[in-house]
Amino acid sequence: MTQVTDHGGGVRSLRVPIPDNPLGHTLVYVVDTDRGPVLIDTGWDDPESWDTLAGGLTECGTSVAEIHGVVVTHHHPDHHGLSGRVREASGAWIAMHAADTAVVRRTREARPEHWFSYMAAKLAAAGAPEEHIAPLRAPRPRALPGLSPALPDRDIVPGELLELPGRRLRAIWTPGHTPGHVCLHLEENHPAQLPGRGRLFSGDHLLPEITPHIGLYEDPDDTTVTDPLGDYLDSLERVGRLAPAEVLPAHQHAFSDAAARVHELLTHHESRLTDLLTLLAEPLTPWRLAERMEWNRPWERIPYGSRTIAVSEAEAHLRRLVKLGRAEAVPGSDPVTYVAV
């Protein structure tokens, strides 16, 4: 089966696999410019993924060596993983929002043990049981995969057009999934004349059938109390007002009617916040709250790594409720518990 889809108007997508992941693949977009093709995201750093990317570019009539630039929607490895290898093969520039570039820089500079100690302390503070925390304290190799992502050499500046000769691609800052996530608005008539304002490369911000993960922005050296869910909801509304003719997401498939999907997601999160207030009729730690939240499977069937992600998502929702004045931390509780007000 071909891994290439032609979306018209000099835009194609490649289905680059993500190993051992239920998402299956990342949609890497190839955008023709007057100076050669530019990639939007690159996919996971894995031999099969690299071969698929290279083969897909050949099917598009080009090659990795001819890539002019890489625009990264956000720093996660299924999007940014192969960027460095593409740059090595082609000399392409790599562009990313400064907030996510800062995450990449921290990842490259931090010792693995520093990160795992931080995560262990965070989970303990969230009320996680010792059996969940213990693996983070175990000895591990000093070099771990995925801890040396490519350092971008260009900043994506929100609101500005990217330097893509012959194209009009404007950066829209959409924090929430990551602090520096960007969507990219192709301000050109839709090739099939669909009604709306151009096309939107939405990364993980707006997906047709999946609610993206919104957890805490993890920074061991920053004590700022952020509100990722609040950032995400604000960003959703901003994207909804763009009214693009078509959305080209990083997973699943292209779709139209962005405003309807934005409305669904806003409604989902408001409903979830309301459900959490019911659970918080009694004081709960973030871990206990996560155990009681509704997920895509029962808590006892959620694997280890996904439980850590679930607790981060519970904490993001708690922060939103606290900021809205709808929940508060119980004074003197250790680990801290929260209750509805």
Disulfide bonds with the S-S distance in Angstrom:
none
